[in-house]
Amino acid sequence: MPVTLLDLVRQFEWSMTAAEVAFGHGTDNAFDEAAWLISHAAGIDLGAVDELPWDEPLEPAVVETATALLKRRLDTRKPLAYLINEAWFAGERFYVDERVIVPRSHLGEWIVERFEPWIEPGRVGSALDLCTGSGCIAIALALNNPDAVVTGADISTHALAVAARNVALHGVEDRVRLAEGDLFGAVGGERFDLVVCNPPYVSNELMRDMPDEYHEEPPIAFRGGVAGLDIIDRLLRGAADHLDEGGVLVVEAGSASAALEAAYANVPFTWLASEGGDPVVFLLTREELIRYFPS
Ligand SMILES: C[S@@+](CC[C@H](N)C(=O)[O-])C[C@H]1O[C@@H](n2cnc3c(N)ncnc32)[C@H](O)[C@@H]1O
């Protein structure tokens, strides 16, 4: 009896669950991760299909390749994205390897919506993506705002090499520039309509409890200090000087969101509700930043 895609996905789902692998690098459950892994082995372009061919029989060679890949996933505990050098973000495929964190920011949902209704359509002519890593946010911003010029900045030379590869992959060299430096230090005195950032925000305590898969990623992408707020604090104090009149700052605060609210109880953060989860992305206008974080 030939093995169909659905048969093998169910088998792999069982194996991953039994092996207690951790998810969170593009998928959040064993079924979806198995479907991604086998689709890759079968050469299915996930960006080009609406529905996977669940009932199609798989070639024996595909089953063999997928089984070897599953073994590597279970043995090494590396995120699948690193094993296949592929991650999906805001509906686009990106190249990834161990030099960058695997793209999964909640900012993706808002980038495809162009941050409406908080930002007027067509308002963003220039944007800065701080802590750009693989460049996924900068590139997705450029793709969703065809008139915008975007700068992606990071302190890591290694991450920027991956970002450059993705800029070329998406053919946006004319509108996405990459800059190296410590937060706003990468862009001198430049100002933008929009500054976005998915910063390192994991507290020292949470760093110690992360599953194996997360320890395969660069620690510099996570380290947020005692409460997770070290980089976010600096963003809040520096952003107004890099925003044009009417500009906004949008930041993912993730697991540090509660600590942030507690630390700045007087600040009227606008939390962007995310699909099926607690809001972990906040927005502040330039005016609010000037008022609450005067330089
Ligand atoms: C959570 S990752 C986000 C990567 C990417 N934007 C994404 O969403 O997938 C944080 C990134 O911040 C960078 N980073 C850490 N400290 C930094 C600093 N002081 N200045 C600039 N970038 C920094 C890391 O190299 C890493 O690429």
The ligand as a Gaussian input file, in Angstrom:
#p B3LYP/6-31G(d) Opt

LIG

0 1
 C       15.163000      38.711000      18.500000
 S       16.379000      38.882000      17.232000
 C       15.374000      39.581000      15.938000
 C       15.865000      39.252000      14.562000
 C       14.853000      39.573000      13.447000
 N       14.479000      40.965000      13.469000
 C       13.633000      38.697000      13.575000
 O       12.578000      39.199000      14.009000
 O       13.703000      37.490000      13.262000
 C       17.320000      40.221000      17.859000
 C       18.480000      40.711000      16.986000
 O       19.060000      41.837000      17.693000
 C       20.434000      41.896000      17.438000
 N       21.022000      42.717000      18.501000
 C       21.291000      42.373000      19.775000
 N       21.794000      43.426000      20.447000
 C       21.831000      44.465000      19.569000
 C       22.259000      45.822000      19.670000
 N       22.734000      46.328000      20.824000
 N       22.175000      46.602000      18.572000
 C       21.692000      46.098000      17.385000
 N       21.288000      44.821000      17.235000
 C       21.344000      44.018000      18.332000
 C       20.853000      40.441000      17.398000
 O       22.053000      40.269000      16.690000
 C       19.635000      39.771000      16.728000
 O       19.844000      39.664000      15.344000

